[in-house]
Amino acid sequence: MLETTFHSLTAVLIVMFMVAVGWLFGKLGYLRREHKKLMTKLIISAGMPSLVVNTVFGKIDLDALQNPALLFLLPALSMIITLLLGFIFAKLLKPEAKRRGGFIAMCAFSNSVFVGLPMNTGLFGDEAVPYVMCFYIVNTTLFWTIGNYLISLHNLKKIVSPPLVALAVCLPLAALGVKMPQPVVKLSGYMGNIVTPLALFYIGYALYEYGFKSLKPDRCMLAVMGMRFIAAPLIMLVLCKLFGL
Protein backbone atom coordinates (compact mmCIF):
# COMPACT_ATOMS: atom_id res chain seq x y z
CA MET A 1 0.00 0.00 0.00
CA LEU A 2 2.79 2.41 0.98
CA GLU A 3 4.72 1.58 -2.21
CA THR A 4 1.64 2.19 -4.37
CA THR A 5 1.05 5.54 -2.66
CA PHE A 6 4.69 6.48 -3.23
CA HIS A 7 4.46 5.58 -6.94
CA SER A 8 1.27 7.61 -7.38
CA LEU A 9 2.75 10.64 -5.61
CA THR A 10 5.92 10.35 -7.70
CA ALA A 11 3.87 10.28 -10.91
CA VAL A 12 1.95 13.38 -9.82
CA LEU A 13 5.15 15.19 -8.83
CA ILE A 14 6.76 14.45 -12.22
CA VAL A 15 3.74 15.94 -14.01
CA MET A 16 3.68 18.97 -11.70
CA PHE A 17 7.42 19.50 -12.16
CA MET A 18 7.04 19.72 -15.95
CA VAL A 19 4.15 22.19 -15.51
CA ALA A 20 6.39 24.19 -13.16
CA VAL A 21 9.14 24.30 -15.82
CA GLY A 22 6.65 25.84 -18.29
CA TRP A 23 5.63 28.42 -15.68
CA LEU A 24 9.27 29.24 -14.90
CA PHE A 25 10.17 29.59 -18.58
CA GLY A 26 7.30 32.05 -18.91
CA LYS A 27 8.49 33.97 -15.86
CA LEU A 28 12.05 34.15 -17.22
CA GLY A 29 10.84 35.21 -20.67
CA TYR A 30 12.04 32.06 -22.45
CA LEU A 31 8.45 31.31 -23.47
CA ARG A 32 6.30 34.11 -24.86
CA ARG A 33 2.82 34.46 -26.26
CA GLU A 34 4.09 34.25 -29.85
CA HIS A 35 5.54 30.79 -29.10
CA LYS A 36 2.15 29.29 -28.23
CA LYS A 37 1.13 28.78 -31.86
CA LEU A 38 4.34 26.89 -32.64
CA MET A 39 3.94 24.70 -29.53
CA THR A 40 0.35 23.89 -30.52
CA LYS A 41 1.39 23.04 -34.07
CA LEU A 42 4.18 20.75 -32.83
CA ILE A 43 1.81 18.95 -30.46
CA ILE A 44 -1.19 18.62 -32.80
CA SER A 45 0.45 18.31 -36.22
CA ALA A 46 3.64 16.38 -35.38
CA GLY A 47 3.53 14.81 -31.92
CA MET A 48 -0.04 13.51 -31.75
CA PRO A 49 -0.13 11.80 -35.19
CA SER A 50 3.25 10.20 -34.41
CA LEU A 51 1.92 9.03 -31.05
CA VAL A 52 -1.08 7.47 -32.80
CA VAL A 53 1.21 5.58 -35.22
CA ASN A 54 3.47 4.39 -32.41
CA THR A 55 0.50 3.36 -30.26
CA VAL A 56 -1.36 1.40 -32.94
CA PHE A 57 1.66 -0.36 -34.45
CA GLY A 58 4.11 -0.45 -31.54
CA LYS A 59 2.26 -0.72 -28.24
CA ILE A 60 -0.94 -2.67 -28.77
CA ASP A 61 -0.95 -6.41 -29.37
CA LEU A 62 -4.64 -7.30 -29.50
CA ASP A 63 -3.86 -11.03 -29.61
CA ALA A 64 -2.15 -10.80 -26.22
CA LEU A 65 -5.08 -9.03 -24.51
CA GLN A 66 -8.07 -10.69 -22.90
CA ASN A 67 -11.44 -9.39 -24.14
CA PRO A 68 -9.93 -6.75 -26.48
CA ALA A 69 -13.41 -5.80 -27.75
CA LEU A 70 -14.45 -4.82 -24.21
CA LEU A 71 -11.31 -2.72 -23.80
CA PHE A 72 -12.63 -0.52 -26.61
CA LEU A 73 -16.37 -0.86 -25.92
CA LEU A 74 -16.38 0.09 -22.23
CA PRO A 75 -14.44 3.36 -22.62
CA ALA A 76 -16.79 4.29 -25.50
CA LEU A 77 -19.87 3.57 -23.38
CA SER A 78 -18.48 5.49 -20.39
CA MET A 79 -17.67 8.53 -22.56
CA ILE A 80 -21.10 8.51 -24.20
CA ILE A 81 -22.71 8.47 -20.74
CA THR A 82 -20.50 11.29 -19.40
CA LEU A 83 -21.10 13.24 -22.63
CA LEU A 84 -24.87 13.02 -22.10
CA LEU A 85 -24.42 14.06 -18.47
CA GLY A 86 -22.30 16.98 -19.69
CA PHE A 87 -25.17 18.17 -21.89
CA ILE A 88 -27.55 17.91 -18.93
CA PHE A 89 -25.21 19.88 -16.63
CA ALA A 90 -24.67 22.50 -19.36
CA LYS A 91 -28.43 22.98 -19.55
CA LEU A 92 -28.68 23.30 -15.76
CA LEU A 93 -25.58 25.45 -15.10
CA LYS A 94 -25.78 27.54 -18.29
CA PRO A 95 -22.07 28.32 -18.91
CA GLU A 96 -21.45 31.24 -21.30
CA ALA A 97 -21.88 30.33 -24.96
CA LYS A 98 -18.17 30.34 -25.88
CA ARG A 99 -17.37 27.98 -22.96
CA ARG A 100 -20.32 25.61 -23.34
CA GLY A 101 -18.65 23.23 -25.80
CA GLY A 102 -15.45 23.10 -23.76
CA PHE A 103 -17.45 22.44 -20.60
CA ILE A 104 -19.29 19.48 -22.16
CA ALA A 105 -16.07 18.08 -23.68
CA MET A 106 -14.24 18.31 -20.33
CA CYS A 107 -17.09 16.40 -18.66
CA ALA A 108 -16.73 13.56 -21.17
CA PHE A 109 -13.06 13.30 -22.15
CA SER A 110 -9.74 13.11 -20.35
CA ASN A 111 -6.00 13.65 -20.79
CA SER A 112 -5.39 9.94 -21.22
CA VAL A 113 -1.79 10.43 -22.43
CA PHE A 114 -0.47 13.73 -21.03
CA VAL A 115 -1.41 12.79 -17.48
CA GLY A 116 -2.99 9.34 -17.66
CA LEU A 117 -0.08 7.44 -19.17
CA PRO A 118 2.64 8.59 -16.71
CA MET A 119 0.20 8.12 -13.82
CA ASN A 120 -0.70 4.57 -14.85
CA THR A 121 2.83 3.43 -15.62
CA GLY A 122 3.91 4.93 -12.29
CA LEU A 123 1.21 2.96 -10.46
CA PHE A 124 1.07 -0.32 -12.38
CA GLY A 125 4.21 -0.52 -14.51
CA ASP A 126 4.52 -1.22 -18.23
CA GLU A 127 1.77 -3.85 -18.18
CA ALA A 128 -0.73 -0.96 -17.89
CA VAL A 129 0.33 0.51 -21.26
CA PRO A 130 -1.92 -1.61 -23.57
CA TYR A 131 -4.99 -0.82 -21.44
CA VAL A 132 -4.21 2.89 -21.36
CA MET A 133 -3.66 2.82 -25.11
CA CYS A 134 -7.01 1.14 -25.82
CA PHE A 135 -8.68 3.84 -23.70
CA TYR A 136 -6.57 6.49 -25.45
CA ILE A 137 -7.63 5.38 -28.94
CA VAL A 138 -11.32 5.62 -28.02
CA ASN A 139 -10.79 8.90 -26.15
CA THR A 140 -8.80 10.43 -29.03
CA THR A 141 -11.30 9.33 -31.69
CA LEU A 142 -14.30 10.76 -29.83
CA PHE A 143 -12.48 13.89 -28.69
CA TRP A 144 -11.22 14.83 -32.16
CA THR A 145 -14.70 14.31 -33.63
CA ILE A 146 -17.43 15.13 -31.10
CA GLY A 147 -15.27 17.08 -28.64
CA ASN A 148 -13.48 19.14 -31.29
CA TYR A 149 -16.84 19.90 -32.95
CA LEU A 150 -18.24 21.19 -29.65
CA ILE A 151 -15.16 23.24 -28.71
CA SER A 152 -14.81 24.81 -32.17
CA LEU A 153 -18.39 26.08 -31.89
CA HIS A 154 -19.78 23.54 -34.36
CA ASN A 155 -17.22 24.26 -37.08
CA LEU A 156 -17.18 21.07 -39.16
CA LYS A 157 -13.96 22.09 -40.95
CA LYS A 158 -12.01 21.85 -37.70
CA ILE A 159 -13.00 18.23 -37.13
CA VAL A 160 -10.50 17.05 -39.77
CA SER A 161 -7.32 17.26 -37.69
CA PRO A 162 -3.93 15.49 -38.00
CA PRO A 163 -4.54 13.11 -35.04
CA LEU A 164 -7.93 12.08 -36.45
CA VAL A 165 -6.46 11.53 -39.93
CA ALA A 166 -3.70 9.40 -38.38
CA LEU A 167 -6.32 7.30 -36.55
CA ALA A 168 -8.46 6.96 -39.68
CA VAL A 169 -5.45 5.60 -41.59
CA CYS A 170 -3.77 3.50 -38.89
CA LEU A 171 -6.73 1.65 -37.38
CA PRO A 172 -7.99 0.05 -40.64
CA LEU A 173 -4.41 -0.90 -41.58
CA ALA A 174 -3.86 -2.53 -38.17
CA ALA A 175 -7.23 -4.32 -38.43
CA LEU A 176 -6.13 -5.74 -41.81
CA GLY A 177 -2.96 -7.08 -40.20
CA VAL A 178 -0.56 -4.63 -41.85
CA LYS A 179 2.76 -4.37 -40.00
CA MET A 180 4.59 -1.06 -39.95
CA PRO A 181 8.38 -1.21 -40.53
CA GLN A 182 10.31 -1.00 -37.26
CA PRO A 183 12.25 2.15 -38.24
CA VAL A 184 8.92 3.93 -38.78
CA VAL A 185 7.59 2.72 -35.42
CA LYS A 186 10.82 3.82 -33.73
CA LEU A 187 10.76 7.23 -35.42
CA SER A 188 7.11 7.74 -34.48
CA GLY A 189 8.03 6.87 -30.88
CA TYR A 190 10.69 9.58 -30.80
CA MET A 191 8.32 12.11 -32.37
CA GLY A 192 5.44 11.10 -30.11
CA ASN A 193 7.57 11.56 -27.01
CA ILE A 194 7.44 15.34 -27.45
CA VAL A 195 3.71 15.42 -26.70
CA THR A 196 3.63 15.02 -22.92
CA PRO A 197 6.46 17.41 -21.93
CA LEU A 198 5.53 20.02 -24.53
CA ALA A 199 1.84 19.93 -23.55
CA LEU A 200 2.71 20.24 -19.85
CA PHE A 201 5.12 23.13 -20.59
CA TYR A 202 2.24 24.77 -22.47
CA ILE A 203 -0.07 24.32 -19.47
CA GLY A 204 2.59 25.79 -17.19
CA TYR A 205 3.05 28.80 -19.46
CA ALA A 206 -0.74 29.28 -19.63
CA LEU A 207 -0.78 29.37 -15.81
CA TYR A 208 1.88 32.06 -15.89
CA GLU A 209 0.09 34.04 -18.62
CA TYR A 210 -3.35 34.00 -17.03
CA GLY A 211 -2.24 33.84 -13.40
CA PHE A 212 -3.25 31.46 -10.65
CA LYS A 213 -6.36 33.56 -10.03
CA SER A 214 -7.70 32.06 -13.27
CA LEU A 215 -7.92 28.71 -11.40
CA LYS A 216 -10.50 30.10 -8.97
CA PRO A 217 -13.20 27.43 -9.16
CA ASP A 218 -16.67 28.43 -10.27
CA ARG A 219 -19.67 26.12 -10.32
CA CYS A 220 -18.88 24.91 -13.85
CA MET A 221 -15.30 23.98 -12.90
CA LEU A 222 -16.56 22.20 -9.77
CA ALA A 223 -19.07 20.29 -11.91
CA VAL A 224 -16.31 19.18 -14.31
CA MET A 225 -14.13 18.08 -11.37
CA GLY A 226 -17.05 16.11 -9.96
CA MET A 227 -17.63 14.46 -13.34
CA ARG A 228 -13.97 13.54 -13.96
CA PHE A 229 -12.89 12.57 -10.44
CA ILE A 230 -16.10 10.97 -9.10
CA ALA A 231 -18.75 10.22 -11.73
CA ALA A 232 -16.48 8.96 -14.58
CA PRO A 233 -14.55 6.41 -12.43
CA LEU A 234 -17.81 5.17 -10.86
CA ILE A 235 -19.44 4.78 -14.29
CA MET A 236 -16.44 2.81 -15.57
CA LEU A 237 -16.41 0.65 -12.43
CA VAL A 238 -20.11 -0.19 -12.84
CA LEU A 239 -19.61 -1.01 -16.54
CA CYS A 240 -16.66 -3.28 -15.73
CA LYS A 241 -18.80 -5.11 -13.12
CA LEU A 242 -21.74 -5.45 -15.53
CA PHE A 243 -19.58 -6.84 -18.35
CA GLY A 244 -17.39 -8.97 -16.07
CA LEU A 245 -14.11 -7.31 -17.02
N, C-alpha and C positions, 0 to 999 in steps of 0.2 A: 504493500500500500504506500509506504513512504517513498519507495523507488519510483512508483508510478507518478506520485505527486511531484517529485523532483523533476522527472522527465517533462511533465506538463508545464511546470513553471519555467523550465529551461527553454522549452519551445516558445512560450509566450515572451520571455525575455529577449530571445533572438529576434523575434518579429518586432518588438518594441525598440530594440537597439537600432534596427535598420530604419524604422520610422524616425528615430531620434537623429540619425545621420542626415536624413533629408531635411529635417528642421534646422539642424546646425549649419548645413550647407546654405540654406536660405538666409540664415542669420549672418553668415560670413560673406554673403554676396556671391558665392560660387554658383548657386542656382538662382535664376531670375525668371520673371514672368514670361519672357520671350522664349525660355527653354522648355516651357510646358508643352508646346505643340510638338516639338521634336521628341520629347519623352513619350507622349501619347502615340505618336506615329511608330516609334520603335517598339512599344509594347503591343499595339494593336496590329500593325502591318508586318512586323518581323517576328517578334517574340511569340505571340499567341499562335499564329499558324504553324510555326516550327514546333511549338509545344504539342499541338494537335497531332502533327506527323509523328513525333517521337512517342507520344502516348499510345496512339493507335497501333503503330508498327513495332514499337520497342518495349512497351511496358505492360501490355495486356495480352495474356495467353488464355483465350476463352476456354480452350480444351482443359486447362489445368484448374479452372474454377468450378465450384459446385453451384448448380442453379444459376448459370450466367444470365438467363432471361430475367430472373427475378432481380438481379443486381442492376438491371436497366429499368425494369418495370416499376419497382418500388420507389426509387427516386422520382420517376416521372409522376406517379400517383401523388406522392407527398407534395411535389411542387405545384401540381394542379390544384390540390386542396388549399395550400397556402396562398396560391394566386387568387382563388375565389374568396378566401377570407380577406385578402388584401383589398379586393374590390368592395367588400362589405364594410371594412373599416374606413376606406376612403369615402364611402357614402355617409358614414356616421360622423367622422372627424372633419370632413371637408377641408383638406389641405388646399393651399392656393393652386390655381390651375397649372402653373409651370412646374410645380413639385408633385403633382398628383401621380403622374406616370412613374417617377422615381420612387415615390412612396410605395406604390403597389409592387414594383419590381423588387424593392428591398425586402418586402414581406415574403416574397416567394423564392428569391434566389440568394445564393451565398458565394463568398470568396473561397471556392473549393480548392483552389491552387495557391493563391497568394498567402492565405492563412491556413487553410485546411490541410494542405499537404505537409508543411513542416510540423504542424501540430500533431497530425496522425502518425507520421514517421517517428516523431519524438516520443509518442506514447506507446506505439505498438510495433515499431521497427519496420523494416522493408516489406514484411508480409502484408502490411496495410495498403501498399501502393496500388495493387490491382483494384481493390475495392474503392479507394478514393478516385481512381481514374474512371471507373464505370460511372460513379456519381458525377464526376467532372464532365464527362461526355454528355450526359443528359442535361446537366446544369448549363453547360455552354451552349448546347443546341437550343434550349428553350430561352435562355437569356438573350442570345443574339438574334432570335426571331421575335418572340412575344415581348420580352423585356426591352429590347432595343426599340421596338415599335412604340411601346408605351413612353419610354424616356424621350425619344425624339419627337414627341408630340404627334404621333401617328403619321410620320413621314416614311412611306414605304421604301423610298430610295435608300434610306439609311440602314435598312434591314440587311442588304447585301454587303457584308463586311468580310475582311480577309479571314478571320477565324471561322466564320460560317462557311465560306467557300472551301476552306481546308477540310472542314468536317464533311461537307457534301461530296468531296472528292475521295477522301481517305476511307470513310466508313464503307461505301460500296466496294471499294477495292479490297479492303480487309475481309469483307463478307464473302467475296469471290475467291479468297485464299491467296491473293497476290502478296508476295513478299517484297518488301522494300530493301534495296541493297544496304548493307551494313554501313558503308561510308555516309550514305544519306541519313540513316537513322542517327549515326554519331554526330553528324553536322547539325541535324535538327535538335539534338540534345544540347549541344553547346549554345545554339541560338535561343532555344527555349529557356535556358537557364537565366537569361537576362530578365525574364518577366517578373519574378518575385522581388528581387532587390530593387529593380527600377520602379515597380509599382509602389513599393513601400517607401522609397525615397520620394516619390511623387506625393504620396499621402502626407509624409512628414513636411514637405515644402508647403503643401496646401494648408497644413496646420499653422505654419509660420505666417503664410500670406493672410489668412483669414483670422488668425488669433484663436487662442483657446476659448475665448468667449463664444465663438461660433459653435462650440460643442454643448452649450447650455441646452439641456433637454427640454423640448416642448412635448405636447401630448402626442404628436405624430411620431417623434423619435422614440418615445417611451413605448408606443404601440409596436413599432418595428422591432425594438429590443425584446419585447414580450413575445412577438411572433418568432424571431430567430432563436432566442435562447430558451424559450419554454415550449411554445406551441409546436414548432417544427420538429424538435427532437421527440416530443410525445407522439406526434402523428406518425413519424417514422417507426417508433417503437411499437405502436399499435399495429401498423401494417406488417412489420416483421413477425409479430406474434400471430396475426391472422393468416399469413402465408407460410408460416413455419420455417422462416429463414433464421 
